[in-house]
Each structure stands twice: as C-alpha cells, then as structure tokens.
Amino acid sequence: MKITLKLYAALGKHLPDHAVRGEVEIDVDSGDTLERVLVAHDVPLEHCHLVLVNGHYVAPSERAGKVLEDGDALAVWPPVAGG
Amino acid sequence: MAWTNNVLRVNLTDGTCKSEPLNTEWAKKYLGSRGLATKYYVEECDPKVDPLSADNKLIFATGPLTGTAAPTSGRWTVVTKGPLTGAIACSNSGGFFGAELKNAGWDMVIFEGKSAGPVYLDIKNDQAELKDASAMWGKSVWDTEDMLREACGDNDIRCASIGQAGESQVLFAGVINDKDRAAGRSGVGAVMGSKNLKAVSCRGTTGTQVGDPMAFMQATGACNQILADNPVTGEGLPTYGTQVLMNVINETGALPTHNSNDVQFDGASKIGGEAMAEPRESDGKANLVSNAACFGCPISCQRRSQMDPNHFSVAGQPKYHGNEGGLEYEAAWALGAATGVQDLEALTYCNYVCNEYGMDPISLGSTVAAAMELYKIGAITDADTGGLALEFGSAEALCKICDQTGLGEGFGKEIGQGSRRMTEKYGHPELSMTVKSQEFPAYDPRGIQGMGLTYATSNRGACHLRSYTVASEILGIPEKTDPLTSDGKAGLVMAFQDATAAFDAAGICIFTSFALTLDDVAPMINADLDGEWSSETLVEIGERIWNLERKFNMEAGFTAADDTLPARLLKDAAKTGPAKGKVSELGKMLPEYYELRGWTPEGVPSNETLSRLEL
C-alpha cells in the first residue's frame, strides 16, 4: 500500500532524493507501524517531536503501535515553534 | 535598579520636551512597558477620544528588563488608542531602538498634542529636542533612517519612524524601527502620522543599572542556559524561524486560506520556511540568506532575505536587491495563503514594502484577501479597482495593490481603511475576517479552538500574541492539548493572556516563553528591581493589566457583543483536514471564560474583581 511521507525542517534530509517540497509517496507493507516507517528511513525517533497522521497528532506513547493505512499522510517535525 | 525613573513628556503642540519622574507606585503594580504605559495612558486620556485627534496620546515605553543583559531585552512598546479598532492599542517591537532609548536614560516617552508641521524627536542621552522633518515627510522608513543618520552625523543612532502609510493615516500603519522591526498592529503609525511626528532618533550611552548586578548575572545566565538547551529556542527558531509553521498549520487544517473560505492551502509548501532555504529555480540562489537577532537575543529567529533581482516585482529597482528583513510566518500567511498567492518572491517583495512604507502585513494581506473575494463575487469591479484584476492567486495584483496602499494611491486608499470598513462600504461586511475591526492572524479557529476565544477576547482586536494557545494546542508547549476540542480552553486562554501580559510588561520577547516560565523570569526581575517579585506577583500583574485594558475598552464603548468572530467561522464548517465539519465553538467557551475572569455574564469586570486587582 502507499502512504505519503512528509519530513520537515531538519528531518527533510532523511527523505529520498526524488521527494518534492518535503514529501514523497512511498510503499509500505500492510500492518506497518508509524515508527517502523520512520526507522526504515533512518529518521531518529528522538528528534520526532510533532508527529501527525492525516493532520491528527499522535502522542509519543502511541507511535510504536500506530498502524498506518493505505493513503495515510505521515508528517513529522523536530521541535519547532513560531508565532 | 533598571528603572531610570525618567519619563520624557513631549508636547508636540508647543514644541516642548520635559523630564518628569516615573510614577514608582504605578511601576510596582504594572511593572513596565505594556502594563505601565497603559496605566499612564488610561489615566491621561478620555476613552472616547478620537484616535487621530490631537487629544490622543502616544507612548513609547520600555520595560524594566529592556536594555539590560537579560535575554531578548530589546523589546519596547507603543501604547495608544488604535484608529483601526477604537480599542486600546499596544504594539510591541524588537530590534535595537528600545534598548537605545533605555540606555539614553528614559523609561518612557509620552507624546501629546499635534505639531503644526513635520518634526522628529532627536534624543541624545538626557538631551531631547524636536527638529524640523519637512525634508523627510513623504519619504519611506528606509530613506528616513538614512536621512536621520546623516542629519545627526552619527551612524550609531537608532530610529523609529513612519513611512508614507503612517503619514497618510492608513489605519493599519505601523511604527518601524531599525528598518524592518515593527510595532505593527492596530494603526499606531497612523496616530504618529496624525501628530506630524515623523520619527524618533536616539543615541544612548548612559547604560542601564540593575539593582543587584551579581544576582542579575546569575539569573540571566540561568535563563540563557535554558534557552540554549531548549530544542525550540536553541535550535528550531534560530534555524528555521517562525516560517517553519507554514507546513505545520497547513497540515493541521488551520491555515486560513482564500479569505477563510478554506483551511488548507495547496501552495503552502512553496511559501514556508523550508522553501525559503531552497535554491530558486530562477537563479539557483536561496531566498534565505541568514538569520539575525534583536538586541540581547540568543534565539535569533529573524530572517534575512535576498530576492531574485530579475523577479518582476523588483527588476530594475536595486534598492530591493540587497539583504533585507525577510518573511516571518504571519506576513507570509497574510500575503500568501490568505490571498492564494504562492509566489515566494512576490510575498518577500510585499513584506519589504510593508517595512518600507510602514504597514502591518497581517492587516494588509487580510484586507487584500477580502477585496479579492469582493472582486470574485462582483461586489467590486475593474471600475472600482482602476482596472486591477484583484483575483485570488494573482501575484501581480498583490504587488500592485500593496504599492498602492502604501502610497495612498488608487484602490489602495480603500485597502488602507482595513477590511471591516472596506467590506462595509461595498455591502458585504460578512467578508471581513476581523474582531473589533482588526484582522486576525494565521490560525483558523475552526481547527484550533483556543484561538477563536483568543481572537474574540483580545483587548487590541484579533491577535495571536495575546494568548498563543497554538503553543499548547499544536506544538505541545508546555503540554499538548487537543486543538479540536473547546473543553478547557477558557482556562488555557486566560492563563496565556495573563502570563503574556507579564512577559510583555517585563520588556522581554514572548518567544522566550517557549522555554522560560515566569518562575525563571522572576529572579531576573528580583535582581533588577527593588521589592520582592515572584511568579505569582507577575501573574497578578498580568491579570491586572488585562483587566485594565478591558475596563478601558468598555469605557470606550465596547460590549460583550464585540467579543465575537466573523460569522464564517461560527457557521461555515471547515471543508477539509482534521477539522472538517467543525466550526468555532466560541459560544461554549465565552461564558466559562467570563466566569473564570470574574466578570459578569455581560463580560464586565465585577466590582469584586476590580477591587481585588486594585483597579
């Protein structure tokens, strides 16, 4: 199945070269968890501060067990702020 | 102690500058900057005063930490009654001017009356003099600063001035210091223009004395360490600036787009912080050149940009080809997502124009977005706009109308009235995305519920910097709350409002609050000033300031009916994203907020509350 992986700010360097503007469509196995996908792309989990699936926040305690579904958008940021 | 105890009173009508002692009793209750200046203002001005009349006053104020070694101590404030809103206006800026004013020996400058002709105030330590500014009238902020340096014969002066927008009393004109730092909101620049006050130049070499230097250095050292160690203030903000929020807020479905018809923008990734750092297709260079810092700031969130010199907006205009103040998130949102424009270079140009002519990019962009919707539905036509096709997404139209607004030309004169007045004129007030006539910033209350209450109750009209609950609801600072629920948001908003007022009054940047608590700030105040200061004291001062502002607004004619949002946010559900199907639940939050505040169901501070706060 396919999901969209979005890595922003300092995490953008972990995207494949063909990613465009911080995002790329990737193939994942059915039953893959959020954390497994991030580890597969060498994204340091300790730097994953804000993690959203389809825009909804996923708390750190839920990330290991969060199973992704076909068409999901996984977006991740390191600690950032603004205003 | 870090009060100089000197207030400079400038009577523009008779041309006098007089020193008077600071009211130290008020300083104990209102701390400084936003708080103390508001106290002075409400004591001296009729709440019903016409903001653009000679009877209105304008106060430039520092805080007790401004100009000291405290981190982010460059903050200063402009307090007056705002012509855009008719409410108390308090606009906060960074840069270097505030610290220079403090180091010249002044806690505050109070301008009253109106000069017969253009003048500027020249401050050199304890010497202050009004001088002829006829040659500067009609000039931009950038040119004015250059002329002041030449006139003063001193490249080290710091300046705060208005551009053409302030002179022509654009209702969202700002006061700009250090060429690109802005006291931007509520039209404080128009008040300055109404008084024929073009600029203040300042050189201060007297220094700022704190009460207990050793304890002060220990306290500031501890705060600096916290800021350095915190991943947001130590790395996130310096590296990516506020613009990193563009993709965050878009992803969460709370990016007001196309005048709030939508909550997500398909061009967001082209105008955010990451895009600024990428090489341009046109010339292979990045828009972002570097970050930069205000006085005493270890965070350094400012953006410095360099445009493609061949971009249509600046081709053949070398003054825009250098290294200038770049886009911050709120400006990029207002000029970009709100208008549907996804040309990063065009947005950068319009941001330059806001600094150059002296305008608030939030109100400008939001008002242009409202005009684009008026144009789309046919409520205005080419006959009104002088042939300018004000279509959503048009970078050319955006650049042109920004120029016209700053210079008071063409349809820009209508834009310069702000969206509430403009949309009313053309028969569609419902298209104005404002609260108390001030355009709201870059967070849609349908997707971030706390921000709806924040906008509705903000004393200076819609604003994010009065209670930035985005920190909690989206970024998880200090702890994560659900942006889609209104439960608990009344208390959250109130807590943010009071703490923010305390940070503002101290004279440090609210961005420190991403890492520092008032428990961290209190030791700096304690070592800085006489008396005992705790986080509890500071929260109480924040609450007092909030209620003082509220009381002034009620006396100026505002009621609970003004604590509301545009109907679009209350009735039209978000179409996409996590908030799809949701509207703002303001009606649920507001009564709880009033009760927590100790206000009547009509939103009036009760006698008990006023008495408790010694108001």
Boltz contact constraints between the chains, C-beta under 6 A:
constraints:
  - contact:
      token1: [A, 8]
      token2: [B, 247]
      max_distance: 6.0
  - contact:
      token1: [A, 9]
      token2: [B, 240]
      max_distance: 6.0
  - contact:
      token1: [A, 9]
      token2: [B, 244]
      max_distance: 6.0
  - contact:
      token1: [A, 21]
      token2: [B, 269]
      max_distance: 6.0
  - contact:
      token1: [A, 22]
      token2: [B, 269]
      max_distance: 6.0
  - contact:
      token1: [A, 22]
      token2: [B, 274]
      max_distance: 6.0
  - contact:
      token1: [A, 52]
      token2: [B, 251]
      max_distance: 6.0
  - contact:
      token1: [A, 55]
      token2: [B, 251]
      max_distance: 6.0
  - contact:
      token1: [A, 55]
      token2: [B, 252]
      max_distance: 6.0
  - contact:
      token1: [A, 55]
      token2: [B, 253]
      max_distance: 6.0
  - contact:
      token1: [A, 55]
      token2: [B, 577]
      max_distance: 6.0
  - contact:
      token1: [A, 55]
      token2: [B, 578]
      max_distance: 6.0
  - contact:
      token1: [A, 56]
      token2: [B, 578]
      max_distance: 6.0
  - contact:
      token1: [A, 75]
      token2: [B, 251]
      max_distance: 6.0
  - contact:
      token1: [A, 79]
      token2: [B, 231]
      max_distance: 6.0
  - contact:
      token1: [A, 79]
      token2: [B, 232]
      max_distance: 6.0
  - contact:
      token1: [A, 79]
      token2: [B, 236]
      max_distance: 6.0
  - contact:
      token1: [A, 80]
      token2: [B, 236]
      max_distance: 6.0
  - contact:
      token1: [A, 80]
      token2: [B, 244]
      max_distance: 6.0
  - contact:
      token1: [A, 81]
      token2: [B, 232]
      max_distance: 6.0
  - contact:
      token1: [A, 81]
      token2: [B, 475]
      max_distance: 6.0
  - contact:
      token1: [A, 81]
      token2: [B, 514]
      max_distance: 6.0
  - contact:
      token1: [A, 82]
      token2: [B, 242]
      max_distance: 6.0
  - contact:
      token1: [A, 82]
      token2: [B, 245]
      max_distance: 6.0
  - contact:
      token1: [A, 82]
      token2: [B, 329]
      max_distance: 6.0
  - contact:
      token1: [A, 83]
      token2: [B, 468]
      max_distance: 6.0
